[in-house]
Amino acid sequence: MQPEVKVKKPVRSKSGVTPLTVVLAPRRCNHGTCIYCPGGDFVPQSYTDKSPAVMRALALNFDVRKQVCSRLDALIKMGHPTEKIELIIIGGTFLQYPSDYQYDYIKGCFDVLNGVESATLEEAQRINETAEHRIVAMCIENRPDNCSEDEIKRMREFGATRVEIGVQILDDDIYKKIARGHKVRDVIEASQRLKDAGFKMGYHIMPGLPYSDIKKDIEKFKLVFEDESFRPDQLKIYPCQIVDDSPLAKIYKRINYRMYTDEEIKKVLFEMMELVPDYCRIMRVMREIPKEKMVGAAGSTSIRKEVEEELRRRHEHVKEIRMREIGFNSIGLKTDTIMKTIEYNSSGGKEFFLEVVNSDDVLFGLLRLRFPKETFIDEIKDCALVRELHVYGQALNLGEKGKDSQHTGLGKLLMSEAEKIARDAGYKKIAVISGVGVREYYRRLGYEIEGTYMVKELNQV
Ligand code: SF4
């Protein structure tokens, strides 16, 4: 018998956890269809039937239990560690699905990873705290106008820790013309509520929309970081493309629209990457839409790599997180690390971005601490909030000893610095938005569960 060949793609688990993506069953968004959205009836609205994740889900009739089972199996076969999973839910506006569907969907994910069917979601989460495959983070894609206080509380019930909202461009006039169905005000409110509930939050940005141009894209992008009402933790930059079956595919000639060329996309990206501050991570650039689903030329999916290589060649110091992560800078790595704290105002609160970096600014770990503007969740009233603790490097399983930064005590160091900052500012309690599968870790640091958060009293020293 041939030995099993492990074809591990290191990038997948390079940032410390292993992502597992599940796709929602098709359903139309309540507000209608954004002009660039493929909007299919048989596949989730924002995807095409040629996207790999969607094809896999389609073959399983979008059954979430089967999807988790098959992805877990594939990740194990590829040699990825599967003890620390980030569950990513994609496909539509999850919070608009019927409530029973939402609860059953999330419970199904926990049940499969636990290897046992629980009676309730709460029970499934309790089991997952010590299960072999733990959900240490959960991401939900959402719209800015689906982030009410109740909706945010529901996302916490599910165990979500990260929310990505479609922002595209901060311009009400363009929102109206492209049928987004929300306003800039919704982005501002969603950003504040999500941060004040401790979520890590990201924006999807779309350069090259109809009725915009390069100058306007950059001008509006500057606002994302200059105006403290926004300042997300992460970005996905998806230049607008004309996808088959989208409303745009039907009207682009009439409105005299053309997509950006690869050169134009690169120009926009160069400028955007230079504007992104230290505390923000560019998660992805370009959507992977298969060529046969595009009208006209598809933008090259290697643009990000080309832009990053060019920036490195020019020795430009790009501050965004991903380019500085240890996982992407392991050659000739110096270990002369220090901890830095960047303070900034954001959505009415105050943020402390703690990072452990070496003298080449390579990032080993980070923590986001927030003094919120106002909290609407009882269990975190009067708490300072830890919105993210992340130690970088290749993902390790829970018992493995680390060489670089995972499992070497950096997390503990960052937490104790955050506690000190909060204590010095007069906070009596600190809360962490913990993924269900990380609760045990925080218990060992003296935290106790309060609602869906891990909370610790800060004794004055
Ligand atoms: S909100 Fe997203 S899924 Fe809904 S129509 Fe717009 S792009 Fe498509």
Residues whose N, C-alpha, C, O or C-beta is under 5 A from the ligand:
A	BS01	SF4	C29 G32 T33 C34 C37 Q45 S46 G92
